[in-house]
Amino acid sequence: MERWMSGFAAEINGPMVAVRAVHFAATAVIAGALMFRAVVVDSAMRGEDKARLIVCNQIRRLAWIALALSVVSAALWLLLQSSAMSGQTYLEAMASGALFTVLDNTQFGWVFEVRLALAIALAICLVLDRRPWPRWLALGAAQCLVAAIAWTGHAASTPFKLGYLHLTADALHLCAAAAWTGGLAALVLLLTDVNPARMSSSIRLDAVRRFSALGMVGVATLLVSGIINAWILVGSFRALFKTDYGWVLMAKLAIFAVMVAFAAVNRFWLMPRLGAQPDAAVVRNLRRNSMIEFALASAVFAAVGMLGTQHPAAHFIN
């Protein structure tokens, strides 16, 4: 076991894993926060202009911060990828033009350019965010920004008709993860303001209920798309236990299960209490659990960043 762990650790590309994890998390926060605003805030706070404006401004700031992190991490990802493909150091890859070669001649580079255009469009929409149509365009651009990540990973190399299924499942998986994770970040912002003069308990309850419904759809989508991805990339229970990829995937699934447990506590224990006896303590417990869920989601993104650098288990086990 110790020999396996040392060999596995030697194969991990730490900088690549870290950059991918930060990029996935930042992009998910953008898409999920804007989805939360459209599905939860705009509906639950209809007619409550003051409270709605406060929350929307917070979500907009969150989206800007996440977009900045997404762009910076994407640039670092391009640099790391160019270094890996060219066999050069980071400085050599920049000086030799390997970066431009990757951009012009690889699928990773083409997807990077498309996603950069989406990020620029999203930034423009955020600048014009006070108007209705840029808000919807921002949401669409954010969802596309997340879904396009599927074309940078294992799904993009799956051949024939199975590849279309894999890309579809992976894109849905990414969007569902973003809706849940980014929605959690936005929910924490909404629950931070417990002043009844600005936000009544009924508004908070309605918002939590709407996010809970969105979260259940997200979890169901994650389960279905995750099973499809695992069937293609792992292939068998034997491969799950006999490969590095399988062990990392099981760690990811274990963290996911803990997240679902916290979500269940929020849904079936704290949310009914919020409706029956609304007080600051219940709101604080909801906020604390949501923050724990978000921290666990960050660990999931670290696992995803690692899985993308590993060869799928199905390649090793017949």
Summary of the structure (lengths in Angstrom):
residues: 318
radius of gyration: 20.6
end to end distance: 22.6
largest distance: 65.4
contacts: 1076
relative contact order: 0.13
helix: 87%
strand: 0%
